[in-house]
Amino acid sequence: MSLISKSSIELTPIVVPPTADAADAADFRVMVDLRNRINAVVRGEQAISATAAQALPAWLDQQDERIHGFLIRADGEPIGRALLYVPVEEGSRSADVRIEILPEWWGRGA
């Protein structure tokens, strides 16, 4: 197992499509697939898979918090996702950051 070159890591913003089958929904569908694959390993039998259509409403209805998502790629291959949850409540001073990498890329410097 070799380390990943830092120059090969790329973060690409996820476009939130109007529908899961829209022309610009490809990255969103990849992000949901990564979510499912990572959750299956991390949560095991308690993991609940979702389709892009099932995940999309939470991304479209951002009344409580803004979700900013990024695909993480190594040499062009999707290996994970980064999520930033920013509350919209006035005076809020915190945000939640989540970085999820496919297990086969763990320990390689991603």
KEKE-3310 file (N, C-alpha, C; in steps of 0.2 Angstrom, whole numbers, plus 5000, padded with zeros to 4 digits):
npx = (5004:5004:5008:4997:5001:5001:4998:4990:4977:4961:4948:4931:4918:4901:4888:4871:4858:4842:4834:4837:4840:4844:4853:4865:4868:4877:4889:4883:4876:4887:4893:4883:4884:4897:4894:4886:4894:4905:4898:4893:4904:4909:4898:4893:4881:4871:4871:4862:4857:4855:4846:4851:4840:4833:4841:4842:4832:4836:4847:4841:4832:4837:4834:4838:4851:4866:4872:4887:4895:4909:4917:4930:4945:4957:4970:4960:4950:4936:4937:4932:4922:4919:4911:4902:4893:4884:4876:4861:4855:4854:4868:4874:4889:4897:4901:4900:4911:4914:4923:4925:4932:4935:4938:4948:4957:4962:4975:4984:4987:4977)
npy = (4994:5010:5028:5042:5054:5071:5081:5074:5074:5080:5091:5093:5103:5098:5099:5103:5095:5098:5086:5069:5062:5072:5081:5086:5079:5069:5069:5070:5058:5050:5054:5050:5036:5034:5037:5027:5016:5018:5020:5006:4999:5006:5007:4994:4981:4990:5000:5010:5011:5023:5030:5041:5049:5048:5054:5067:5076:5082:5089:5099:5105:5116:5123:5124:5122:5125:5114:5110:5101:5091:5081:5070:5066:5055:5056:5058:5048:5045:5045:5048:5059:5076:5085:5100:5107:5121:5130:5140:5148:5164:5171:5159:5150:5140:5126:5110:5098:5085:5072:5059:5044:5031:5014:5007:5017:5022:5027:5030:5043:5052)
npz = (5000:4995:4999:4995:4983:4988:4979:4970:4976:4976:4979:4975:4973:4977:4966:4970:4964:4955:4954:4957:4945:4936:4923:4929:4940:4942:4950:4963:4964:4965:4977:4986:4984:4989:5002:5006:5004:5013:5025:5027:5030:5042:5051:5050:5052:5056:5047:5035:5019:5006:4992:4979:4976:4989:4997:4993:4997:5010:5006:4998:5006:5016:5028:5042:5042:5032:5020:5014:5001:4996:4984:4986:4978:4971:4960:4951:4954:4964:4981:4993:5003:5009:5021:5026:5038:5041:5053:5051:5060:5068:5076:5078:5081:5077:5067:5059:5053:5042:5037:5026:5021:5009:5015:5009:5006:5018:5029:5019:5018:5013)
capx = (5000:5008:5005:4995:5004:4996:4996:4985:4971:4957:4941:4927:4911:4895:4882:4865:4854:4835:4832:4843:4842:4846:4860:4871:4867:4882:4893:4879:4875:4894:4893:4878:4887:4902:4891:4883:4900:4908:4893:4893:4910:4909:4892:4891:4874:4867:4871:4856:4859:4850:4847:4852:4833:4831:4846:4842:4828:4839:4851:4837:4829:4842:4832:4841:4859:4868:4877:4892:4898:4914:4920:4938:4947:4964:4971:4953:4946:4932:4939:4928:4918:4920:4904:4903:4887:4884:4869:4859:4853:4857:4872:4878:4896:4900:4900:4902:4915:4914:4927:4924:4936:4934:4942:4954:4962:4964:4982:4988:4988:4972)
capy = (5000:5016:5034:5046:5061:5076:5084:5071:5075:5086:5092:5096:5105:5094:5103:5100:5095:5098:5079:5064:5060:5078:5080:5088:5075:5063:5069:5069:5051:5047:5056:5046:5029:5034:5037:5020:5011:5020:5018:4999:4997:5009:5005:4987:4979:4996:5005:5011:5014:5028:5031:5048:5052:5048:5059:5074:5081:5085:5094:5104:5109:5118:5129:5124:5122:5124:5109:5111:5095:5090:5074:5069:5062:5054:5054:5057:5043:5047:5041:5050:5065:5081:5089:5106:5109:5127:5132:5147:5152:5170:5171:5153:5151:5133:5122:5103:5096:5078:5069:5051:5041:5024:5011:5005:5022:5023:5026:5032:5050:5056)
capz = (5000:4994:5000:4990:4983:4990:4973:4967:4980:4973:4981:4970:4976:4974:4964:4972:4958:4957:4955:4957:4938:4932:4920:4933:4946:4942:4956:4969:4965:4967:4984:4990:4984:4994:5009:5007:5005:5019:5031:5027:5034:5048:5055:5049:5051:5057:5041:5031:5013:5004:4985:4978:4977:4996:5001:4990:5000:5015:5003:4995:5012:5021:5033:5048:5041:5025:5019:5008:5000:4991:4982:4987:4972:4971:4953:4947:4957:4970:4987:4999:5003:5014:5022:5030:5040:5044:5055:5049:5066:5070:5082:5079:5081:5076:5062:5059:5047:5042:5031:5025:5016:5008:5019:5006:5006:5025:5031:5014:5017:5010)
cpx = (5004:5004:5002:4999:4999:4994:4991:4978:4967:4950:4937:4920:4906:4890:4876:4860:4847:4832:4838:4845:4843:4852:4866:4871:4873:4886:4889:4877:4881:4894:4889:4881:4892:4900:4889:4889:4904:4904:4893:4899:4910:4904:4890:4884:4869:4867:4864:4858:4853:4852:4848:4845:4831:4835:4845:4838:4831:4844:4847:4834:4834:4840:4836:4849:4860:4873:4881:4896:4904:4916:4928:4940:4955:4966:4965:4948:4942:4934:4935:4924:4920:4913:4905:4895:4887:4877:4867:4856:4857:4862:4876:4885:4900:4897:4902:4905:4915:4918:4927:4928:4935:4939:4949:4959:4964:4971:4986:4989:4983:4969)
cpy = (5006:5022:5038:5052:5066:5080:5081:5071:5081:5086:5096:5097:5101:5099:5099:5100:5095:5091:5075:5061:5066:5077:5082:5084:5069:5063:5068:5062:5048:5048:5051:5038:5029:5034:5030:5015:5012:5018:5010:4996:5000:5007:4998:4986:4985:5001:5004:5014:5018:5028:5039:5052:5053:5053:5066:5078:5085:5090:5100:5108:5111:5124:5129:5124:5122:5119:5110:5104:5095:5083:5075:5064:5061:5052:5054:5052:5045:5042:5043:5056:5069:5085:5094:5108:5115:5129:5139:5151:5158:5169:5164:5154:5145:5130:5115:5101:5088:5076:5062:5049:5034:5020:5009:5010:5025:5022:5027:5039:5055:5061)
cpz = (5000:4997:4994:4989:4984:4984:4969:4970:4977:4977:4976:4973:4972:4972:4967:4967:4960:4957:4954:4950:4934:4929:4924:4940:4947:4949:4963:4970:4967:4974:4988:4990:4988:5001:5011:5008:5011:5026:5032:5031:5041:5053:5054:5048:5052:5052:5037:5025:5011:4996:4985:4979:4984:4999:4999:4994:5006:5012:5000:5000:5017:5025:5039:5048:5034:5025:5013:5007:4995:4990:4983:4982:4973:4964:4949:4950:4963:4975:4993:4998:5009:5014:5027:5032:5044:5046:5053:5054:5068:5076:5082:5077:5080:5070:5063:5053:5048:5036:5031:5019:5015:5012:5016:5005:5013:5026:5025:5013:5014:5015)
residu = (MET:SER:LEU:ILE:SER:LYS:SER:SER:ILE:GLU:LEU:THR:PRO:ILE:VAL:VAL:PRO:PRO:THR:ALA:ASP:ALA:ALA:ASP:ALA:ALA:ASP:PHE:ARG:VAL:MET:VAL:ASP:LEU:ARG:ASN:ARG:ILE:ASN:ALA:VAL:VAL:ARG:GLY:GLU:GLN:ALA:ILE:SER:ALA:THR:ALA:ALA:GLN:ALA:LEU:PRO:ALA:TRP:LEU:ASP:GLN:GLN:ASP:GLU:ARG:ILE:HIS:GLY:PHE:LEU:ILE:ARG:ALA:ASP:GLY:GLU:PRO:ILE:GLY:ARG:ALA:LEU:LEU:TYR:VAL:PRO:VAL:GLU:GLU:GLY:SER:ARG:SER:ALA:ASP:VAL:ARG:ILE:GLU:ILE:LEU:PRO:GLU:TRP:TRP:GLY:ARG:GLY:ALA)
# end
